[in-house]
Amino acid sequence: MKLISRNVNWIRAWINKWTFFEYLKTNNPDIIWLQEVKAKIEQLDESHINEIKNLWYEIYWNSAVRPGYSWTAILTKIKPINIYYWIDTTWLQLDKIETDEVIEENHEWRVITAEFENFYFITVYTPNSKRDLERLEYRQIWDHVFLKYMKFLETKKPVIFCWDLNVAHREIDLANPSTNKTTKTKPWNAWFTDKERFWIQEFINAWFIDTFRYFFPEKSWAYSWWSNFAWARAKNIWWRIDYFLVSNNLKDKLKNAFITPEVMWSDHCPVGIDI
């Protein structure tokens, strides 16, 4: 199977250029997960929906309460057994703060879980800590709850999840780590703070595999997001913040992991795995 993830940063822009359909035809992913679609399914032209269906994809769309914000979607040629549009907290044993902050009072609809016969597949758009770190505390609560959710699902069957994580894990995952590190005099650089990096390491410690680093443990200059300023993409100066993680017991089934920076029409590029 070929599985692909992309933060599209407004799906209609990619669709209206028709390069979206060219991409699907050329790459033929079995499942493609999209983050930041920023549109309801009703806002797509009927011709575009029919084009997706003509390529044998089923469509699952998760629209948030706040218009044009966040939102996720799945296109899949493999019919899921179940689709869940939020985090099922029934068995997670959350405390009140976790429940209030992440579940009951939040309507950003960042997660879709697709259950298949032999695995769960989850796409997630992780909360951004913001440049001034105003959402860092919330983001840490979110990461803690999401890790609990992944480990709970893993008790049933293996897990594959892809996400715009909004953090670079290691120094090798961004072009300028020295200017973004947490220090005593500069603790505020979002997307590379010690607190943000701590949580992705917690996923690794919990026996989830960063699939790209599994195949390319020391590959540098492999990024998935570029700023729109100062020709950052042309210079390849930015960050790897889009990830595929899988349960450890799927390790032997992994065939490849890839990042495709040549694909345009978003500030993120597609990332994926063959499994």
VOBA-1610 file (N, C-alpha, C; in pm, whole numbers, padded with zeros to 5 digits, always signed):
BEGIN
Met+00084-00120+00000Met+00000+00000+00000Met+00088+00125+00000Lys+00043+00226-00073Lys+00108+00356-00069Lys+00017+00450+00011Leu+00072+00507+00118Leu+00000+00598+00206Leu+00067+00733+00202Ile-00011+00838+00185Ile+00043+00973+00170Ile-00030+01068+00263Ser+00044+01165+00314Ser-00012+01270+00399Ser+00034+01405+00347Arg-00057+01503+00353Arg-00017+01638+00315Arg-00103+01743+00385Asn-00039+01844+00437Asn-00107+01966+00477Asn-00125+02048+00350Val-00249+02063+00306Val-00274+02127+00177Val-00290+02279+00188Asn-00312+02328+00314Asn-00325+02473+00335Asn-00427+02534+00238Trp-00545+02475+00237Trp-00660+02519+00157Trp-00674+02431+00034Ile-00759+02331+00044Ile-00774+02230-00060Ile-00824+02289-00191Arg-00908+02391-00185Arg-00966+02442-00309Arg-00861+02504-00401Ala-00755+02562-00343Ala-00650+02618-00427Ala-00581+02508-00508Trp-00555+02393-00443Trp-00490+02281-00513Trp-00585+02221-00616Ile-00711+02206-00580Ile-00809+02149-00672Ile-00831+02240-00793Asn-00844+02370-00770Asn-00875+02462-00879Asn-00765+02469-00984Lys-00644+02434-00944Lys-00535+02427-01041Lys-00535+02293-01116Trp-00620+02202-01074Trp-00632+02068-01130Trp-00505+01984-01111Thr-00404+02038-01051Thr-00285+01958-01022Thr-00315+01854-00915Phe-00418+01876-00835Phe-00459+01778-00734Phe-00496+01645-00799Phe-00575+01652-00905Phe-00618+01529-00973Phe-00503+01467-01051Glu-00416+01550-01106Glu-00296+01498-01173Glu-00210+01423-01072Tyr-00200+01479-00951Tyr-00119+01415-00848Tyr-00177+01279-00810Leu-00307+01272-00791Leu-00371+01145-00756Leu-00352+01041-00867Lys-00367+01083-00991Lys-00353+00990-01103Lys-00209+00941-01117Thr-00115+01031-01099Thr+00026+00997-01118Thr+00079+00911-01006Asn+00043+00946-00882Asn+00100+00877-00766Asn+00014+00761-00716Asn-00114+00768-00744Asn-00207+00659-00715Asn-00196+00607-00571Pro-00206+00695-00472Pro-00202+00645-00334Pro-00325+00563-00302Asp-00306+00458-00221Asp-00422+00382-00175Asp-00505+00465-00077Ile-00435+00543+00005Ile-00502+00633+00100Ile-00421+00762+00105Ile-00490+00875+00101Ile-00423+01003+00119Ile-00496+01081+00228Trp-00419+01128+00325Trp-00473+01205+00437Trp-00436+01351+00419Leu-00532+01439+00442Leu-00513+01582+00419Leu-00539+01660+00547Gln-00453+01757+00574Gln-00474+01846+00689Gln-00491+01990+00639Glu-00554+02071+00721Glu-00582+02212+00689Glu-00652+02225+00553Val-00757+02147+00535Val-00831+02159+00410Val-00909+02291+00403Lys-00947+02345+00518Lys-01007+02480+00528Lys-01129+02498+00439Ala-01205+02393+00423Ala-01328+02402+00344Ala-01419+02287+00384Lys-01547+02313+00380Lys-01644+02206+00398Lys-01659+02131+00267Ile-01701+02007+00276Ile-01720+01927+00156Ile-01824+01992+00065Glu-01920+02062+00125Glu-02025+02128+00046Glu-01970+02243-00038Gln-01849+02292-00002Gln-01790+02403-00076Gln-01714+02358-00200Leu-01698+02228-00218Leu-01633+02178-00339Leu-01736+02167-00451Asp-01692+02194-00572Asp-01780+02178-00686Asp-01819+02031-00702Glu-01940+02009-00747Glu-01985+01872-00768Glu-01896+01800-00868Ser-01846+01871-00968Ser-01757+01809-01067Ser-01628+01761-01003His-01579+01835-00902His-01456+01795-00834His-01481+01671-00748Ile-01593+01668-00680Ile-01627+01550-00599Ile-01641+01427-00689Asn-01706+01444-00804Asn-01722+01333-00896Asn-01588+01286-00951Glu-01498+01380-00974Glu-01365+01343-01023Glu-01291+01257-00922Ile-01303+01294-00794Ile-01241+01214-00689Ile-01302+01074-00686Lys-01433+01067-00692Lys-01501+00937-00689Lys-01469+00853-00812Asn-01450+00920-00926Asn-01415+00847-01049Asn-01276+00784-01041Leu-01195+00835-00949Leu-01064+00775-00925Leu-01071+00666-00818Trp-01193+00628-00780Trp-01220+00517-00688Trp-01188+00548-00543Tyr-01197+00676-00506Tyr-01176+00713-00367Tyr-01309+00737-00297Glu-01319+00684-00176Glu-01424+00726-00084Glu-01374+00848-00009Ile-01468+00937+00026Ile-01431+01065+00086Ile-01485+01073+00228Tyr-01398+01110+00323Tyr-01439+01132+00461Tyr-01383+01268+00503Trp-01473+01356+00548Trp-01439+01497+00568Trp-01474+01538+00710Asn-01384+01610+00774Asn-01403+01650+00914Asn-01396+01802+00922Ser-01511+01867+00923Ser-01518+02014+00923Ser-01534+02067+01065Ala-01457+02168+01098Ala-01461+02226+01231Ala-01575+02326+01244Val-01600+02370+01368Val-01702+02472+01392Val-01657+02606+01336Arg-01531+02639+01357Arg-01477+02767+01311Arg-01453+02761+01161Pro-01515+02848+01081Pro-01502+02841+00935Pro-01357+02862+00890Gly-01316+02783+00791Gly-01187+02801+00728Gly-01068+02773+00815Tyr-01087+02689+00919Tyr-00981+02670+01017Tyr-00956+02522+01037Ser-00828+02484+01036Ser-00792+02347+01067Ser-00858+02252+00966Trp-00929+02153+01013Trp-01005+02057+00934Trp-00916+01954+00866Thr-00967+01832+00858Thr-00894+01720+00802Thr-00985+01639+00710Ala-00923+01557+00624Ala-01000+01475+00531Ala-00920+01350+00495Ile-00990+01247+00452Ile-00930+01123+00406Ile-00994+01085+00272Leu-00911+01049+00176Leu-00955+00985+00053Leu-00895+00845+00051Thr-00977+00744+00039Thr-00927+00608+00050Thr-00992+00515-00053Lys-00909+00431-00114Lys-00959+00328-00205Lys-00995+00200-00129Ile-00957+00192-00003Ile-00987+00078+00081Ile-01098+00118+00177Lys-01207+00051+00173Lys-01322+00091+00256Lys-01293+00062+00403Pro-01304+00163+00490Pro-01281+00139+00633Pro-01397+00062+00696Ile-01366-00006+00805Ile-01471-00069+00885Ile-01549+00038+00961Asn-01476+00135+01016Asn-01537+00246+01091Asn-01456+00373+01068Ile-01523+00485+01083Ile-01459+00616+01081Ile-01499+00690+01208Tyr-01400+00746+01277Tyr-01425+00824+01398Tyr-01369+00965+01377Tyr-01454+01064+01405Tyr-01415+01200+01375Tyr-01362+01277+01496Trp-01338+01208+01602Trp-01281+01275+01719Trp-01214+01171+01805Ile-01153+01212+01915Ile-01085+01120+02004Ile-01186+01058+02099Asp-01198+00927+02093Asp-01286+00855+02185Asp-01214+00842+02319Thr-01265+00911+02419Thr-01196+00918+02549Thr-01252+00819+02650Thr-01341+00732+02607Thr-01412+00645+02701Thr-01318+00569+02792Trp-01208+00518+02735Trp-01119+00431+02811Trp-00983+00497+02839Leu-00973+00628+02821Leu-00840+00692+02832Leu-00806+00738+02972Gln-00902+00740+03062Gln-00878+00783+03201Gln-00813+00922+03206Leu-00878+01017+03143Leu-00828+01154+03143Leu-00866+01224+03271Asp-00782+01319+03312Asp-00820+01403+03425Asp-00908+01516+03373Lys-00960+01597+03466Lys-01058+01699+03427Lys-00997+01803+03333Ile-00874+01843+03357Ile-00811+01943+03272Ile-00797+01890+03130Glu-00752+01766+03116Glu-00738+01707+02983Glu-00873+01699+02913Thr-00974+01659+02984Thr-01106+01647+02925Thr-01161+01783+02883Asp-01151+01881+02971Asp-01205+02013+02941Asp-01131+02079+02825Glu-00997+02072+02830Glu-00917+02144+02732Glu-00923+02081+02594Val-00915+01950+02587Val-00899+01884+02459Val-01030+01831+02403Ile-01120+01791+02488Ile-01238+01720+02440Ile-01363+01808+02443Glu-01407+01847+02561Glu-01539+01906+02574Glu-01546+02050+02524Glu-01440+02128+02545Glu-01448+02269+02513Glu-01376+02304+02384Asn-01329+02205+02312Asn-01253+02231+02190Asn-01326+02172+02072His-01339+02251+01966His-01415+02207+01849His-01334+02229+01721Glu-01206+02199+01726Glu-01121+02223+01611Glu-01115+02104+01517Trp-01164+01991+01561Trp-01180+01872+01476Trp-01054+01841+01398Arg-00950+01808+01471Arg-00818+01789+01414Arg-00787+01644+01380Val-00873+01551+01414Val-00840+01410+01404Val-00946+01335+01324Ile-00901+01243+01237Ile-00988+01140+01181Ile-00919+01006+01203Thr-00992+00911+01257Thr-00942+00775+01274Thr-01020+00682+01181Ala-00946+00613+01096Ala-01006+00514+01007Ala-00964+00376+01056Glu-01062+00292+01085Glu-01033+00156+01128Glu-01046+00061+01010Phe-00938-00011+00982Phe-00937-00113+00879Phe-00924-00250+00944Glu-00927-00353+00864Glu-00929-00489+00920Glu-00807-00516+01006Asn-00689-00472+00962Asn-00566-00510+01030Asn-00492-00394+01097Phe-00545-00274+01089Phe-00476-00160+01149Phe-00571-00042+01162Tyr-00531+00052+01246Tyr-00594+00184+01253Tyr-00506+00282+01177Phe-00571+00376+01109Phe-00496+00485+01047Phe-00556+00617+01093Ile-00470+00704+01141Ile-00515+00830+01200Ile-00442+00946+01133Thr-00516+01047+01096Thr-00455+01171+01052Thr-00486+01279+01155Val-00389+01366+01178Val-00406+01467+01282Val-00333+01595+01244Tyr-00397+01705+01272Tyr-00334+01836+01258Tyr-00311+01889+01399Thr-00186+01880+01445Thr-00153+01914+01583Thr-00162+02065+01607Pro-00214+02108+01722Pro-00221+02251+01752Pro-00084+02318+01743Asn-00084+02434+01685Asn+00037+02515+01672Asn+00058+02594+01800Ser+00180+02592+01853Ser+00208+02666+01976Ser+00205+02817+01957Lys+00210+02862+01833Lys+00213+03003+01795Lys+00352+03062+01821Arg+00383+03168+01747Arg+00515+03229+01756Arg+00549+03278+01896Asp+00448+03330+01967Asp+00473+03380+02103Asp+00447+03273+02208Leu+00423+03149+02163Leu+00400+03033+02250Leu+00275+03045+02336Glu+00177+03121+02290Glu+00055+03140+02368Glu-00024+03011+02382Arg-00004+02913+02290Arg-00077+02787+02299Arg+00014+02671+02338Leu+00130+02699+02389Leu+00223+02592+02423Leu+00167+02502+02533Glu+00108+02560+02636Glu+00052+02479+02744Glu-00061+02390+02692Tyr-00148+02447+02612Tyr-00257+02368+02553Tyr-00201+02257+02465Arg-00100+02289+02385Arg-00041+02191+02295Arg+00018+02074+02373Gln+00078+02099+02489Gln+00134+01991+02570Gln+00023+01899+02623Ile-00088+01958+02663Ile-00202+01875+02706Ile-00252+01791+02590Trp-00263+01853+02474Trp-00306+01782+02355Trp-00215+01663+02326Asp-00083+01685+02325Asp+00012+01578+02293Asp-00002+01462+02391His-00022+01494+02519His-00036+01391+02621His-00161+01307+02595Val-00272+01372+02562Val-00397+01300+02535Val-00385+01218+02407Phe-00325+01276+02305Phe-00314+01204+02178Phe-00226+01080+02192Leu-00119+01088+02268Leu-00036+00971+02292Leu-00115+00862+02365Lys-00193+00901+02465Lys-00280+00804+02533Lys-00374+00737+02434Tyr-00429+00815+02344Tyr-00522+00763+02244Tyr-00454+00663+02151Met-00332+00695+02106Met-00259+00604+02018Met-00228+00472+02090Lys-00186+00480+02214Lys-00152+00358+02288Lys-00278+00276+02317Phe-00391+00343+02338Phe-00516+00270+02357Phe-00555+00195+02230Leu-00551+00262+02116Leu-00584+00195+01991Leu-00491+00077+01965Glu-00366+00094+02004Glu-00266-00009+01978Glu-00294-00138+02056Thr-00372-00129+02163Thr-00410-00251+02236Thr-00506-00337+02153Lys-00566-00279+02051Lys-00661-00352+01967Lys-00597-00403+01838Lys-00523-00317+01773Lys-00455-00356+01649Lys-00347-00251+01620Pro-00250-00279+01532Pro-00143-00183+01504Pro-00195-00049+01454Val-00113+00052+01474Val-00152+00190+01446Val-00055+00251+01346Ile-00110+00324+01250Ile-00032+00409+01159Ile-00091+00548+01171Phe-00007+00647+01195Phe-00063+00782+01199Phe+00029+00881+01132Cys-00033+00978+01067Cys+00040+01084+00997Cys-00010+01217+01048Trp+00081+01313+01050Trp+00040+01441+01107Trp+00130+01555+01062Asp+00068+01671+01056Asp+00144+01795+01060Asp+00168+01819+01208Leu+00289+01790+01254Leu+00318+01790+01396Leu+00351+01928+01451Asn+00386+02023+01362Asn+00422+02158+01406Asn+00538+02157+01506Val+00632+02065+01486Val+00758+02067+01561Val+00860+01984+01484Ala+00984+02029+01485Ala+01095+01950+01432Ala+01156+01871+01548His+01176+01743+01527His+01220+01655+01636His+01367+01675+01671Arg+01454+01660+01572Arg+01598+01664+01596Arg+01660+01783+01524Glu+01783+01815+01560Glu+01852+01926+01495Glu+01864+01904+01345Ile+01877+01779+01304Ile+01888+01747+01162Ile+01760+01776+01086Asp+01650+01800+01158Asp+01519+01819+01096Asp+01487+01965+01065Leu+01582+02054+01080Leu+01562+02192+01036Leu+01694+02249+00992Ala+01689+02353+00910Ala+01809+02406+00848Ala+01896+02484+00945Asn+01833+02551+01043Asn+01909+02638+01132Asn+01881+02606+01278Pro+01924+02491+01326Pro+01892+02453+01464Pro+01955+02545+01569Ser+02074+02595+01541Ser+02144+02674+01643Ser+02070+02802+01677Thr+02001+02860+01580Thr+01929+02985+01606Thr+01788+02960+01659Asn+01747+02835+01668Asn+01612+02803+01717Asn+01610+02724+01846Lys+01726+02689+01898Lys+01733+02611+02021Lys+01680+02689+02141Thr+01628+02614+02238Thr+01593+02672+02367Thr+01722+02697+02446Thr+01737+02820+02492Thr+01851+02856+02577Thr+01801+02934+02698Lys+01890+02966+02789Lys+01850+03043+02907Lys+01802+03183+02868Thr+01858+03237+02764Thr+01821+03373+02724Thr+01719+03375+02610Lys+01691+03260+02551Lys+01599+03257+02437Lys+01520+03126+02438Pro+01417+03119+02521Pro+01341+02994+02533Pro+01215+02989+02447Trp+01198+03081+02353Trp+01065+03101+02298Trp+01048+03062+02151Asn+01146+03005+02086Asn+01131+02977+01944Asn+01037+02859+01920Ala+00918+02892+01875Ala+00815+02791+01851Ala+00862+02689+01749Trp+00810+02567+01763Trp+00833+02453+01674Trp+00966+02383+01702Phe+01046+02439+01794Phe+01171+02370+01829Phe+01205+02392+01976Thr+01104+02423+02055Thr+01130+02437+02199Thr+01154+02298+02259Asp+01222+02296+02370Asp+01246+02168+02438Asp+01115+02100+02474Lys+01014+02179+02515Lys+00887+02121+02557Lys+00814+02057+02440Glu+00819+02118+02323Glu+00755+02059+02205Glu+00829+01934+02160Arg+00960+01942+02157Arg+01042+01828+02113Arg+01030+01710+02211Phe+01007+01740+02337Phe+00993+01636+02438Phe+00882+01540+02400Trp+00770+01593+02349Trp+00655+01507+02326Trp+00672+01417+02206Ile+00739+01463+02101Ile+00761+01369+01991Ile+00858+01260+02035Gln+00952+01293+02123Gln+01040+01190+02176Gln+00962+01091+02262Glu+00859+01139+02330Glu+00775+01048+02409Glu+00704+00946+02319Phe+00664+00986+02200Phe+00606+00891+02106Phe+00710+00787+02064Ile+00831+00832+02039Ile+00938+00739+02003Ile+00967+00645+02119Asn+00971+00699+02240Asn+00994+00617+02359Asn+00884+00515+02381Ala+00764+00546+02330Ala+00650+00455+02344Ala+00646+00352+02232Trp+00757+00336+02161Trp+00775+00233+02060Trp+00698+00260+01931Phe+00679+00387+01900Phe+00633+00422+01766Phe+00756+00460+01682Ile+00753+00423+01556Ile+00867+00442+01467Ile+00846+00564+01379Asp+00942+00655+01380Asp+00946+00764+01283Asp+00994+00702+01152Thr+00903+00682+01058Thr+00933+00599+00942Thr+01042+00659+00853Phe+01045+00791+00839Phe+01148+00851+00754Phe+01286+00828+00814Arg+01299+00844+00946Arg+01428+00822+01010Arg+01463+00674+01019Tyr+01365+00588+01010Tyr+01391+00444+01005Tyr+01472+00409+00880Phe+01435+00471+00767Phe+01508+00445+00643Phe+01626+00539+00623Phe+01616+00661+00674Phe+01720+00762+00649Phe+01760+00828+00781Pro+01829+00754+00868Pro+01854+00802+01005Pro+01934+00931+01014Glu+02021+00957+00916Glu+02104+01077+00925Glu+02093+01165+00801Lys+01989+01148+00723Lys+01975+01230+00602Lys+01940+01373+00639Ser+02018+01465+00591Ser+01995+01607+00618Ser+01927+01673+00498Trp+01885+01797+00516Trp+01821+01875+00411Trp+01700+01803+00354Ala+01627+01736+00441Ala+01503+01669+00403Ala+01390+01735+00479Tyr+01323+01829+00416Tyr+01223+01912+00484Tyr+01087+01899+00418Ser+00984+01929+00495Ser+00847+01916+00443Ser+00768+02046+00450Trp+00827+02150+00511Trp+00758+02279+00521Trp+00858+02392+00502Trp+00814+02493+00426Trp+00897+02609+00398Trp+00817+02735+00420Ser+00882+02837+00474Ser+00817+02966+00488Ser+00791+03025+00349Asn+00689+03111+00342Asn+00662+03180+00216Asn+00750+03302+00197Phe+00837+03328+00294Phe+00920+03447+00290Phe+01062+03415+00245Ala+01127+03512+00184Ala+01271+03512+00158Ala+01320+03392+00077Trp+01237+03344-00016Trp+01278+03236-00105Trp+01323+03113-00028Ala+01259+03086+00083Ala+01302+02975+00168Ala+01294+02841+00095Arg+01190+02823+00014Arg+01176+02694-00053Arg+01282+02675-00160Ala+01309+02781-00235Ala+01411+02771-00339Ala+01548+02742-00279Lys+01572+02792-00160Lys+01700+02770-00093Lys+01698+02644-00006Asn+01581+02580+00004Asn+01561+02460+00088Asn+01604+02487+00232Ile+01559+02599+00284Ile+01594+02636+00421Ile+01466+02633+00505Trp+01441+02519+00570Trp+01332+02520+00666Trp+01325+02392+00745Trp+01207+02326+00757Trp+01182+02229+00864Trp+01118+02100+00812Arg+01144+01989+00883Arg+01066+01866+00867Arg+00970+01859+00984Ile+00843+01890+00958Ile+00742+01891+01064Ile+00624+01800+01031Asp+00633+01725+00921Asp+00528+01632+00880Asp+00583+01489+00892Tyr+00509+01402+00961Tyr+00564+01272+01000Tyr+00464+01159+00975Phe+00519+01042+00948Phe+00447+00916+00955Phe+00508+00834+01067Leu+00427+00795+01166Leu+00472+00704+01271Leu+00389+00577+01265Val+00451+00465+01299Val+00380+00336+01298Val+00415+00258+01423Ser+00329+00166+01459Ser+00356+00074+01569Ser+00481-00008+01539Asn+00553-00040+01643Asn+00679-00112+01626Asn+00659-00248+01558Asn+00545-00312+01582Asn+00525-00444+01523Asn+00490-00438+01374Leu+00488-00317+01315Leu+00475-00303+01171Leu+00609-00280+01103Lys+00715-00277+01180Lys+00847-00241+01128Lys+00887-00327+01009Asp+00866-00457+01019Asp+00909-00548+00913Asp+00825-00535+00787Lys+00712-00465+00796Lys+00626-00446+00678Lys+00659-00316+00603Leu+00740-00229+00663Leu+00776-00103+00598Leu+00866-00130+00478Lys+00835-00068+00365Lys+00914-00084+00243Lys+00990+00043+00205Asn+00932+00159+00238Asn+00997+00284+00199Asn+00927+00399+00271Ala+00999+00510+00283Ala+00941+00636+00331Ala+00995+00746+00241Phe+00913+00849+00218Phe+00957+00949+00121Phe+00899+01088+00155Ile+00971+01188+00109Ile+00930+01328+00114Ile+00945+01381-00028Thr+00844+01454-00079Thr+00845+01496-00219Thr+00835+01648-00230Pro+00946+01719-00211Pro+00943+01865-00210Pro+00910+01928-00345Glu+00918+01850-00453Glu+00889+01906-00585Glu+00740+01932-00606Val+00654+01877-00520Val+00509+01897-00532Val+00472+02031-00469Met+00413+02118-00547Met+00388+02256-00504Met+00243+02274-00459Trp+00198+02401-00459Trp+00063+02443-00425Trp+00030+02429-00276Ser+00130+02433-00193Ser+00112+02444-00049Ser+00248+02479+00010Asp+00248+02531+00134Asp+00376+02553+00200Asp+00432+02423+00257His+00352+02314+00254His+00397+02180+00289His+00404+02095+00163Cys+00488+01993+00166Cys+00489+01897+00056Cys+00437+01762+00107Pro+00398+01672+00018Pro+00351+01540+00062Pro+00464+01458+00122Val+00428+01378+00222Val+00517+01278+00278Val+00443+01146+00276Gly+00516+01035+00276Gly+00443+00908+00269Gly+00527+00787+00299Ile+00461+00671+00296Ile+00527+00544+00317Ile+00468+00442+00221Asp+00549+00340+00189Asp+00502+00219+00125Asp+00511+00109+00229Ile+00401+00035+00247Ile+00396-00064+00354Ile+00318-00185+00307
//
